[in-house]
Amino acid sequence: MRGSIALRGWGGTLARVRQHFSHEPAADEGLALLPLDVPFEPFALPGADAPLVSIVIPVHGKLAYTLACLRSLALQDAHAAFEVIVVDDASPDDTAQVLSRVANLRLLRNPHNLGFIDSCNAGAAAAKGGFLLFLNNDTQVTPGWLDALLACFAERADCGIAGARLVYPDGRLQEAGGLVFADGSCWNTGRFEDRDAPAFQYRRRTDYVTGAALLVRRAVFDRVGGFDTRYRPAYYEDTDLAFAVRQLGLAVYYEPASTVVHCEGITSGTDPGSGTKRHQVINQAAFAAKWAEQLALQPPPGTPLEQAVRWQARGRVLVVDGTVPDPTRDSGSLRLCGILRLLDQQGWSTCFFPDDRRASRRDRLALGELGCEVLGQEELAKWLRRHGRQLHAVILCRHTVAGQYAGLVRRYAPQARLVFDTVDLHFLREGRAADLAGHPGLARQAAASRRSELRLIERCDATLVVSAHEQALLSELLPGARVELLSNIHKVHGCRQPQEARRDLVFIGGWGHPPNADAIRWIAGEILPRLRDALPDLRVHVLGDLPDEARAELARPGLELHGRVPALEPWLDGCLASLAPLRFGAGVKGKINMAMSYGLPVIASTIAVEGMQLTDGVDVLVADDAAAYVEATLRLSRDARLWRQLSECGLENVRRHFSVEAAAATLERVLG
């Protein structure tokens, strides 16, 4: 059923959507809204013969609001094709006459007033799209709103309904998903709060979302019978729809990257004792009777809202690292984002604290896509004093961070499982750097890191390492410690170009990581000149952050310094091989995993392949001097059969040892 509509390509949509938010005003600045008192002039909505989305807008009068809503839709440059259906529910004004002059608008007219529910069902029955978007006429949409809702479906296989972040015209938050209590009463999460507060900036499962801006697959809507007419004319139909969709095993999501301004109460009023609004009280009883069994699992009335929001979660997990992870920056960030995604999939409510306390709105939205709330507006010690008792587990990344906070966690969250994620063993990497450089100061630093890391491992309930080599080393040094293997996490993309269509070599890694800087210098100073003696036209492409002074130092023919790039695919699909000439380091190398996940053969040093369960000549070519890199490159350029073998075996290595499934099993053992 979920595969009935293809959404390939939507996984990266939010990268475009986030651009729209770069200049969004602060919450107290309000929002730029289209005026209501504008003389009507005909305009056109986007047209679509085969729309992906049908936007259904029921109306009963209030023409000025309807026109402002439609104009806001006309201004959108949505990636998805959509149609707009307005269902005129016997409006007492000239709504039908005026709207007939809006090009590409599908106007349906009820013979008499049927109410909100029947109007929505009528619009859905006439829809052409595979998705239905129910939208109130007293709303105005903002850039990226529809693409963001669709991205939620593309990125969450269990998504049955997605709802926008609703805000008042003055900029205050109106709703970030809805809560349902055991008596059937409801509450709009975040009502009247700052719309950009961290608590409302992450995608999460919620009990329901209001029908003011609700996206659902048409097949799912039809399967549950549409909006239940027992709630005529309106109220509780959206909550009922959410419970019906959840009964199918699907989830309801709040999507913060989609913002819709809602002038609440324009159509039905705000007084629950009169007009259509009175059905809000009447229909609560009908809803409670229909869903009595399910409501018994909801939080009791009076439950604190912070607790009610996480009622369905297995528990709360705090993750702390030095900075907000950026998967385009380094392998450690890619792994951490994979861990955060898995925590959400396993049902944990996750929050992340960057030790530098720097997190932009884009950062919050990026981690918000993973279901993770980003903290940092206050010191961690203050946050732990207020929330520590709610935590099931705390994951502290890197010994430089863990050393600061392990004591605070034990003090304010004594019940929490304390997990130390080494990322890689710093003392091992630093010790090898000291040996290579013959530098006493580096050796002292490595010794200090060793003492710090070993103390933390003894102190914590569990320790995560990324390689089997490091796990074996720690089992010798600290036989009583619990050390679990949670390596890099990679999706297998597959090989998309044959050997004969490829040329050049690629190195992936930023200059800020010392092993990478040493490797790039070695490539530039010794490996590349020898390669070009044998293959004069060959180039080595370096992908990763580089300071200007490094560019000046490294500049030479054949070395292409691209800096950080938005996507690695052009090089991973087009180069002959990937280089990993690391002379010191620790852990497992994401640059190797990444290349192999695209079926790109790798030429790497002995240090680089340590702990990665690779065999020279089978799934990798090992080279430890410049001449060996030249020989390996020549072999790959001349032997298509060898190239295919390394490509296929590298892919299998990623599937077997660096899969999502392996990481998920480790997290379940450690936290479950």
Secondary structure, DSSP 8 states (H G I E B T S, - for coil): -GGGS--TTGGGHHHHHHHTTTT---GGG------S-------B----SS-SEEEEEEESS-HHHHHHHHHHHHT---SS-EEEEEEE---SSSHHHHHTTSBTEEEEE-SS---HHHHHHHHHHH--SSEEEEE-TTEEE-TTHHHHHHHHHHH-TTEEEEEEEEE-TTSBEEESSEEE-TTS-EEETTTTSBTTSGGGSS-EE-SB--TTEEEEEHHHHHHTTSS-GGGTTSSSHHHHHHHHHHHTT-EEEEEEEEEEEE-TTTTT-S-TTSGGGGHHHHHHHHHHHHTHHHHTTS--TT--HHHHHTTTSS-EEEEEESS---TTT-HHHHHHHHHHHHHHHTT-EEEEEETT----HHHHHHHHTTTEEE--SS-HHHHHHHHGGGEEEEEEESHHHHHHHHHHHHHH-TTSEEEEE-SS-HHHHHHHHHHHHT-HHHHHHHHHHHHHHHHHHHHSSEEEES-HHHHHHHHHH-TTS-EEE-----------S-GGG--SEEEE--TTSHHHHHHHHHIIIIIHHHHHHHSTT--EEEES---HHHHHHH--TTEEEEES-S-SHHHHTT-SEEEE--SS--S--HHHHHHHHTT--EEE-HHHHTTS---BTTTBEE--SHHHHHHHHHHHHH-HHHHHHHHHHHHHHHHHHS-HHHHHHHHHHHH-
